[in-house]
Structures are given as C-alpha cells and as structure tokens.
C-alpha cells in the first residue's frame, strides 16, 4: 500500500513539474507601454493616448522622425502613439487590445500624463483606476500638462540616443540636479490625495513651442537680475531639442488642481519638505548692483519644524539649514575674505526667507498644505479621531509661520 502511495506521489510531482504556466505570455506577444496620457473625451468619457515602442529597426522605424510625422498612429523614431476614446481606463485597455496585434503591458510605464483641464475638474476616480490596475507600477511619475496629454506625448521624443525609455528616466533625474520640479510618483500622489496631513502635488509639464525666445527688438531683460526659475513649463525661452518641458509644480486640493508653482517656488517647497538635493541659485551681488552671484546650494540637514497652537491657531516655526559653493562673481569682488564672505551668506539667507514667506502666503490663499506641516501638527493630538475632528487641511489657512535660514559657504571655487 505504501509503495502505491509513494509511486502516486512521485508521478504527481513529475506531472506538475513538467507543466508550464498555462497563462504565461512571451515577450513577442506584448507591447510595453512607456507612457499613458489622459484627456477629456469627446466620443466617450476619457481620451487615452498610449505610447509604446514599435520594436522596428532601420528606416522603417521612422528615421529622424520626419517620416513618422505623416505615418498612421504617429509612428516615429522606433515608437508610436495611439489615441482613442473610452468609458474608463480599464475599458480603454481592452478596446486597444482589439485593434493592436500585441497586448498592452504597463509594467514599464514611466509617465502618467494628465491634462490640466481634466485635473482642475478632479482626478480622484481616475487615480483609483490606475492604482488598482496591477500592471501599472506605483513608481510611475505623475505629470500634469498644459494643453492636451495627447500633444505632450507626441512630442515626447529622444534627443540624445535612440532609447525613449532611457530619455524619460534621465529627464526625471533633473529634479535631483536642479530642484525645478518635484519627484512625484503615482504612490506619492495617491497617498497625498487621501491624506489628512497634506495636499497633493504633481510635476508640471507642457509642450514648448519655442516662441518664447526673442531674436531681436525689445527685450524683457531690463538690467535686473533674474533667477532663472521664474518660469513654469512651456514658458522657458529656448529653441532646439525636445519640445517637452518639465518645470514647476501643480498644486492639488482634495484631488482637484487649484494652482501651480514656478521653478523658484518649487525649489523652496522642496527645501521645506526636505526633498531638495542641489541646485544653482543666482542672486544679486550685495556690493554691486545689477551684478550676479551664482551659488551651488545643497541641503545637508532636514529643516527643523515645530508647531504650537494659540487658541486653536497653528503657529509654525521653521529653521532651514543650507550650505553651498561660490561659483561665479561677475563684479570680480574678492568675496573669499573672512570679512566679505558673510555678506553673500546673509544675502542668500534673506532671499530664501523672503521667498518662503511668499510661498507660504500663496499656499494659504489656496488653502493647500503642500509643505507636509500636518505631519508635525498631528503630534499634538492623542488619537486619530481627535486629529481628524480638528480638520487640519481646512484650518491651514489660519496658520502663521516664522522662518529662520542658516546658510554657509563651504567652498569658494577653484581659484589659485
């Protein structure tokens, strides 16, 4: 009897070990989506734009992109975009799989692009569809674009190299090198939308039509020092390269976009949130009017935030600590001396302090705590129920802030 049981067990093990996964799919059967765009629909509720590689090589891949502009579906440079209307995102994926020879797969999706028009009406329901869809990784970045998501993805092209996915990854690393836009993933956005501690933010994107750069005639430059971060996406005066801009921040309240921040405001926001890595700042020379000083600034310590309540009114105390390197002094004044170096440090401290106050007032007007101050304020409440009854996100507009900035120049450049 035991022999028959052992034999049966061995047979079963052998049978199951030689079977393959019945529902497995080969790579050749899939089309890996790089980005998904969502606009308001015309024929149906939403308009979806899907961007994925064509896996073609040689001239058929679209060459330099000129041939691709006239091809069906927007094919160019080895990738393509398709656009269609659908009642929902999940239904749209099924619809696309009826006219594509390969099944769409979202495991390598880099961007979730949503039009500003749709974001202002509210995207909580759409967000839940994306979060529940198991193939879409929560590390995908959320981009809110001026105009349509369809136009944005059509201009999403590789400018250096031929791999679009690598181009998209490297573009996102710009937040660590400049701080001009946040590093907002689908996971971050979803948590913030449903949080009682903060409101959500997203990356601001746009198609730059290259019309902002002026060749001759009257100039906007009147001799005063510009910071370089006073723009939002689509406003940067430039030409050449990709038309895709990632610059600034979209501000949300309860799942609806209520405002936007430019590059300078985004940097201050990231500093307060302890998400700023490094960036080059330009300020006016304290001893030479209309001369610029460039500083490579880093955030080496988290900001210190304390909150107290006076008759239910939040009083926020914020201490920001930064350090940097002196890169350029147009006036040729020797700021390397012990007497003059503090002048630059105090000037930059004043700049950051004033910009922080301005940004705080702007966000109070929007009644959107995007600074994450709620995570500190919650420590004053014994239970979650008490915290939720206080309704911090509604009371944020009643708060006050006191800002202190400490900045030290650690290096003064390579001067012999």
C-alpha positions, 0 to 999 in steps of 0.5 A, a space after each residue: 500500500 505504501 509503495 502505491 502511495 509513494 509511486 502516486 506521489 512521485 508521478 504527481 510531482 513529475 506531472 506538475 513539474 513538467 507543466 508550464 504556466 498555462 497563462 504565461 505570455 512571451 515577450 513577442 506577444 506584448 507591447 510595453 507601454 512607456 507612457 499613458 496620457 489622459 484627456 477629456 473625451 469627446 466620443 466617450 468619457 476619457 481620451 487615452 493616448 498610449 505610447 509604446 515602442 514599435 520594436 522596428 529597426 532601420 528606416 522603417 522605424 521612422 528615421 529622424 522622425 520626419 517620416 513618422 510625422 505623416 505615418 498612421 498612429 504617429 509612428 516615429 523614431 522606433 515608437 508610436 502613439 495611439 489615441 482613442 476614446 473610452 468609458 474608463 481606463 480599464 475599458 480603454 485597455 481592452 478596446 486597444 487590445 482589439 485593434 493592436 496585434 500585441 497586448 498592452 503591458 504597463 509594467 514599464 510605464 514611466 509617465 502618467 500624463 494628465 491634462 490640466 483641464 481634466 485635473 482642475 475638474 478632479 482626478 480622484 476616480 481616475 487615480 483609483 483606476 490606475 492604482 488598482 490596475 496591477 500592471 501599472 507600477 506605483 513608481 510611475 511619475 505623475 505629470 500634469 500638462 498644459 494643453 492636451 496629454 495627447 500633444 505632450 506625448 507626441 512630442 515626447 521624443 529622444 534627443 540624445 540616443 535612440 532609447 525613449 525609455 532611457 530619455 524619460 528616466 534621465 529627464 526625471 533625474 533633473 529634479 535631483 540636479 536642479 530642484 525645478 520640479 518635484 519627484 512625484 510618483 503615482 504612490 506619492 500622489 495617491 497617498 497625498 490625495 487621501 491624506 489628512 496631513 497634506 495636499 497633493 502635488 504633481 510635476 508640471 509639464 507642457 509642450 514648448 513651442 519655442 516662441 518664447 525666445 526673442 531674436 531681436 527688438 525689445 527685450 524683457 531683460 531690463 538690467 535686473 537680475 533674474 533667477 532663472 526659475 521664474 518660469 513654469 513649463 512651456 514658458 522657458 525661452 529656448 529653441 532646439 531639442 525636445 519640445 517637452 518641458 518639465 518645470 514647476 509644480 501643480 498644486 492639488 486640493 482634495 484631488 482637484 488642481 487649484 494652482 501651480 508653482 514656478 521653478 523658484 517656488 518649487 525649489 523652496 517647497 522642496 527645501 521645506 519638505 526636505 526633498 531638495 538635493 542641489 541646485 544653482 541659485 543666482 542672486 544679486 551681488 550685495 556690493 554691486 548692483 545689477 551684478 550676479 552671484 551664482 551659488 551651488 546650494 545643497 541641503 545637508 540637514 532636514 529643516 527643523 519644524 515645530 508647531 504650537 497652537 494659540 487658541 486653536 491657531 497653528 503657529 509654525 516655526 521653521 529653521 532651514 539649514 543650507 550650505 553651498 559653493 561660490 561659483 561665479 562673481 561677475 563684479 570680480 569682488 574678492 568675496 573669499 575674505 573672512 570679512 566679505 564672505 558673510 555678506 553673500 551668506 546673509 544675502 542668500 539667507 534673506 532671499 530664501 526667507 523672503 521667498 518662503 514667506 511668499 510661498 507660504 502666503 500663496 499656499 494659504 490663499 489656496 488653502 493647500 498644505 503642500 509643505 507636509 506641516 500636518 505631519 508635525 501638527 498631528 503630534 499634538 493630538 492623542 488619537 486619530 479621531 481627535 486629529 481628524 475632528 480638528 480638520 487640519 487641511 481646512 484650518 491651514 489657512 489660519 496658520 502663521 509661520 516664522 522662518 529662520 535660514 542658516 546658510 554657509 559657504 563651504 567652498 569658494 571655487 577653484 581659484 589659485 
